[in-house]
C-alpha cells in the first residue's frame, strides 16, 4: 500500500515516521503528568505509548523484511547502525523502566526513576532523528 507523505515509502513507514514526530511530545506530556502528581495517568499513557511503539516497530520490521530495503551505501549503513544502537538500547531501557516501575509498590522507587526516564527519552529522541535521516535518504532523495 502506498504511503501518504508523497514519498516512495509505504503506508506503514509513513505512519511510523509520523507517529515518531509526535512521540517526544507525548512523552513530555507524561513527564508533566508525573510532575503534577497524576501518576496513574502517567503510567497508563506510558504503557500505551510502549504498546503503540512496539506495534509499529514490528509492522515496520515485517514490511522491511517483506519488501526489502535499500541500504547499499556505506553512509546509509553507518546511519542504520547508529539508529539501531539508539533504537534497541532506548527501547530495552524503556521496557526495563516500565517493568521495574510496575513492580514497585506504593511508588517508593528504590532506583532513580526520573533519571532513567530522561536517559530513555534522550535515547528515543536520537533514535527518532536517525530514523528520519534514514527515511529521507531511503525514500525522499
N, C-alpha and C positions, 0 to 999 in steps of 0.2 A: 504494500500500500504506500502511495506517495505521501511525503511529508507535507506540512502546512506552512513552513517558513520560506518556501521558494528556493530551496537548495536541492542538491541531489540526494539528500538524506531521506530515509523512510519515516513513516509516522512515529514509530517508537523512538527513534533517535531524536526527532524534533520534540517529541513530548518530554523526553529525558532532559534535553538541553533547556527547555522552557521551565520545567519544574526546578532544575538546578539553579536557575536565575532567582527563583522565589525562595528556595530553601534557606539561604543565610538569613533572610528577613524573618522567616517563620521561626528559625532557631533563636534569633534575637528576641522575638516575642516571647518565646518560652522562658528565656532568661529573665525578662522583665516580669513575667508572671510569678516566677520563683522569688524575685526580689520584693514583691509586694505581698508575699505570703500565700499565694494561690498555688500551693504545691501539688494538689491533686490535678488541677488543670495543666500545670507544667508537666507532670508525669504522663498524663493521658495524651497530650499533644506530642510529647517526645516519642512515645510508643507508636503513635500514628505515623509520625514522620519516619521513624525507623522502618515500619512496615511498608510505607509507600516507596521509600528509597530502595529497600531490598527488592520489592516487586519490580521496580523499574530497572534495576541493575540486572536482575535475572532475565527480564524480557529483552533488554539491550544485548546482553551476552548471547542469548539464544538467536537473536537476529543477526548478530555479527557472525556467529558460527554457521548459520544457515546461508547467509548471503556473502560471506567473506568480507575482508577489509583490505584497504589499500595502504599498507604501511611499508612500502618499498624503499623509501628514502631513509638515509641514516638519521636525519633530523627528526623525522616523524617517529622513528623507532625510539630515539632518545627521549622525546617528549612523552611517548607512551609509557616508557619505563618509569619516568618521574611521576606521571599521572597514576600509574598502578601502585607505586610506592605509597603515595599520599592516600589514594582511594582505599587500599587494603588496610593500611595501618590505622587510618582515622575511623573507618567503619568498624573494624575489630575493637578499637578503643571505645567507640560509641556503644556497641553491644555490651562490652565488658562493664562500662559505666552504668548502663541500664540494668543489667542483671545484678550487679553489686548493690545498686540503689534499691531495687525491688526486694532484695534480701535483707535490707537494713530495717530494723524495727524502730518505730517511733521517730523516724527521721534523725536519729542520732548517728550520723555518719562517722565511722572510725577512719575515714580517709578524706582527703581534700577534694570533695565533690566539685566544688566551684572551679578549682584549678584544673582538674581533669576535664571538666566541661569546656573550659576555654581552650585547652590544648586540642581537644577533639574538634571544636569549632574552627580553629585555625587550620588544622589538617584538612577538614572538609572544604574550607574555602580554597586552599591550594589545589585540592582535587578538582573542584569545580572550575577554577581558572584554567588548569591544564586540560581539562575536558573540553572547554570552549576552544582552546587553541587547537586541539585535535580536530574538533568539529570543523573549524574554519579551514584547516589545511586539507581535510579529507572530503569536505562537501561543498565548500564555497569557492575556493581557488582552483 
